[in-house]
Structures are given as C-alpha cells and as structure tokens.
Amino acid sequence: MSETADAGSRPVVGILGAGRAGTAIARTLLAAGIDVDICSTRPPKALQHHLKIYAPGANPVRPEMIAERTRVSGPGVVVLAVPHEDLDEVDPETTAGTVLIDATNTWHDELLPGWLQAAIDEQLPTSQAIAGHFRRSTVVKALNHISHHELQDAAQPDLPTAQRRALALAADDDQARARAMGLLVRMGFDPVSIGSLAVSGLMNPDGPLFNRPLRREDILRHLA
Ligand SMILES: NC(=O)c1ccc[n+]([C@@H]2O[C@H](COP(=O)([O-])OP(=O)(O)OC[C@H]3O[C@@H](n4cnc5c(N)ncnc54)[C@H](OP(=O)(O)O)[C@@H]3O)[C@@H](O)[C@H]2O)c1
C-alpha cells in the first residue's frame, strides 16, 4: 500500500515507532478493523519487510506523514511508541492537532532528553512532560502498562466490555479521553479513566497498575 493510499471508510491510526510495542499495537488495531500507518527511523521501503513479519497489513510511512491520513475525518489519533531516549529525534509538529496516545515508559538505563529528565527530577509524571513537549497534540496516557507479549491475546472484542481485560488511561482533555476510550473499546478492552495526567504515574513501571492482568474493579480500587 502506498503512503498516500485512500483511507476509504476504515479509520486510520498512526503509530510512531515500529518496535515491540508499536507493532503489537498495530496488530491489535488491524485485527479490530482499523488501518494503521506506522513509521520508524527506517525509510518506508526498508520498513516494509519488517512489517510483513511483525505487523502484516500495516502501512509504512515517513515520520512527517504519520498523522496525515488520521486527519481525514476529524482530529486523528497517533500512538507514541518511541523509546524515551530517542524522543528528541521526533518532531512534535508531526502530530500537531492529533490525540496523541502516550504508550511510553522510562527504563533505568536510558539517557533521557533534558526536558524529560527535568520533569522526572521534579517527580512529575513523564506524560505531563510529553504533553508539554508535544504541545500542539492532546496527550492521553494509555497502552503503556501492558506488555507487547500480551496485548493481542488480551484483546477480546467479542466479549461484553465488563468481561474484558481492563486498561487504564489518563488525560486532561475530556474529548481526547473519550476518543481514546472508544479506540480501546474497539480494540477489545475495558477502558477505565483514572483521571488527569497528574495521576498517570499509577500506570508507570513503578506503579500498581503496571503489567498486571486487571479488571475494572482492580483499577478503581487504586483511585482515591
Ligand atoms: N515492549 C513492550 O512490551 C512495551 C509495552 C508498552 C510500552 N512500551 C514502551 O514503548 C516504547 C517503545 O518500546 P519498544 O519496546 O517498542 O522499543 P523497541 O522495540 O526498541 O522499538 C523502538 C522503535 O522506535 C523507533 N524509533 C526510534 N526513534 C524514532 C524516531 N525518531 N521516529 C520514529 N521511530 C523511532 C525504532 O525505529 P527502528 O526500528 O528504525 O530502530 C523502533 O521501531 C518505550 O517507551 C517502552 O517503554 C513498551
């Protein structure tokens, strides 16, 4: 499929990063009938072979095109799945006007961009720093607290929502939150809003919601 392929009637989600997380999210979206544009540091032609193995059906694009087709019907959704240590190489303008789902985490050995390290030093959640850096996008924290190993199998769109695995999300903007929740429902999860980005640390690697098979009530138990 070419970079400028017609979106047709299927929604399109962009994914920045085509590694373990990005391709697992792509597979889950594609299985739910959502088209995926995805990019990495590699040019689309070089990425094509990788995607044939790890996310068949995903459409490789250049980073500057990542939001293009998502905007066809209103503000699109782009998922950020680039390691924190590489974030200074991502141009925030590429996602301007989108709902940006921050699926990222900090790992101990990463050399972080100064703006992100400064936020961590101030004990702010990384998603707030990312919202400040990608200031022309509306950031929702989601999809960071489930492993790429589990994501696709955990998605169960055929089950009633209340019987599915629950995934938390946090956002400062209600419209963006609603858009991300709709996407998680369509993917096959039971989305549970935990509040604003200020409380998104609950979803981070040192938080109680990280990497656990949760039901709605498990998440709600952690809210004040
Ligand atoms: N692994 C998991 O289970 C998991 C689950 C949830 C969240 N996360 C989080 O998701 C993020 C990515 O983790 P990962 O495990 O997927 O890492 P990974 O396997 O190392 O993949 C990273 C991807 O980011 C791409 N990338 C790097 N710089 C980029 C740039 N400037 N523009 C576009 N793409 C760029 C890389 O491109 P190349 O392919 O060209 O090198 C690669 O495709 C991390 O913050 C991680 O904590 C991971």
The ligand as a MOL file (V3000), in Angstrom:
LIG
                    3D

  0  0  0     0  0            999 V3000
M  V30 BEGIN CTAB
M  V30 COUNTS 48 52 0 0 0
M  V30 BEGIN ATOM
M  V30 1 N 7.9570 -3.5720 24.7720 0
M  V30 2 C 6.7980 -3.5050 25.4660 0
M  V30 3 O 6.1910 -4.5370 25.8520 0
M  V30 4 C 6.1710 -2.1660 25.7350 0
M  V30 5 C 4.8460 -2.1210 26.1520 0
M  V30 6 C 4.2500 -0.8900 26.3930 0
M  V30 7 C 5.0080 0.2680 26.2300 0
M  V30 8 N 6.3040 0.2000 25.8320 0 CHG=1
M  V30 9 C 7.0580 1.4580 25.6600 0
M  V30 10 O 7.0420 1.7880 24.2690 0
M  V30 11 C 8.2710 2.4570 23.9230 0
M  V30 12 C 8.9570 1.6570 22.8120 0
M  V30 13 O 9.3330 0.4030 23.3480 0
M  V30 14 P 9.6590 -0.8560 22.4200 0
M  V30 15 O 9.8460 -1.9830 23.3500 0
M  V30 16 O 8.6860 -0.9520 21.3160 0 CHG=-1
M  V30 17 O 11.0820 -0.3840 21.8280 0
M  V30 18 P 11.8460 -1.0030 20.5850 0
M  V30 19 O 11.4270 -2.4160 20.3540 0
M  V30 20 O 13.2940 -0.7000 20.8020 0
M  V30 21 O 11.3180 -0.1390 19.3300 0
M  V30 22 C 11.5130 1.2470 19.2430 0
M  V30 23 C 11.0110 1.7400 17.9040 0
M  V30 24 O 11.0710 3.1770 17.8980 0
M  V30 25 C 11.5850 3.5620 16.6460 0
M  V30 26 N 12.1610 4.8990 16.6910 0
M  V30 27 C 13.2720 5.3350 17.3360 0
M  V30 28 N 13.4480 6.6580 17.0890 0
M  V30 29 C 12.4190 7.0290 16.2770 0
M  V30 30 C 12.0640 8.2620 15.6590 0
M  V30 31 N 12.7830 9.3790 15.8450 0
M  V30 32 N 10.9620 8.3010 14.8640 0
M  V30 33 C 10.2250 7.1860 14.6520 0
M  V30 34 N 10.5180 5.9780 15.2150 0
M  V30 35 C 11.6140 5.9180 16.0150 0
M  V30 36 C 12.6230 2.5000 16.3200 0
M  V30 37 O 12.9590 2.5970 14.9590 0
M  V30 38 P 13.8710 1.4970 14.1860 0
M  V30 39 O 13.0020 0.2850 14.0710 0
M  V30 40 O 14.1250 2.1310 12.8650 0
M  V30 41 O 15.0850 1.3050 15.0370 0
M  V30 42 C 11.8460 1.2500 16.7230 0
M  V30 43 O 10.9820 0.8640 15.6710 0
M  V30 44 C 9.1050 2.5280 25.2020 0
M  V30 45 O 8.9100 3.7550 25.8360 0
M  V30 46 C 8.5240 1.3960 26.0560 0
M  V30 47 O 8.7020 1.6100 27.4410 0
M  V30 48 C 6.9100 -0.9900 25.5700 0
M  V30 END ATOM
M  V30 BEGIN BOND
M  V30 1 1 1 2
M  V30 2 2 2 3
M  V30 3 1 2 4
M  V30 4 1 4 5
M  V30 5 2 4 48
M  V30 6 2 5 6
M  V30 7 1 6 7
M  V30 8 2 7 8
M  V30 9 1 8 9
M  V30 10 1 8 48
M  V30 11 1 9 10
M  V30 12 1 9 46
M  V30 13 1 10 11
M  V30 14 1 11 12
M  V30 15 1 11 44
M  V30 16 1 12 13
M  V30 17 1 13 14
M  V30 18 2 14 15
M  V30 19 1 14 16
M  V30 20 1 14 17
M  V30 21 1 17 18
M  V30 22 2 18 19
M  V30 23 1 18 20
M  V30 24 1 18 21
M  V30 25 1 21 22
M  V30 26 1 22 23
M  V30 27 1 23 24
M  V30 28 1 23 42
M  V30 29 1 24 25
M  V30 30 1 25 26
M  V30 31 1 25 36
M  V30 32 1 26 27
M  V30 33 1 26 35
M  V30 34 2 27 28
M  V30 35 1 28 29
M  V30 36 1 29 30
M  V30 37 2 29 35
M  V30 38 1 30 31
M  V30 39 2 30 32
M  V30 40 1 32 33
M  V30 41 2 33 34
M  V30 42 1 34 35
M  V30 43 1 36 37
M  V30 44 1 36 42
M  V30 45 1 37 38
M  V30 46 2 38 39
M  V30 47 1 38 40
M  V30 48 1 38 41
M  V30 49 1 42 43
M  V30 50 1 44 45
M  V30 51 1 44 46
M  V30 52 1 46 47
M  V30 END BOND
M  V30 END CTAB
M  END
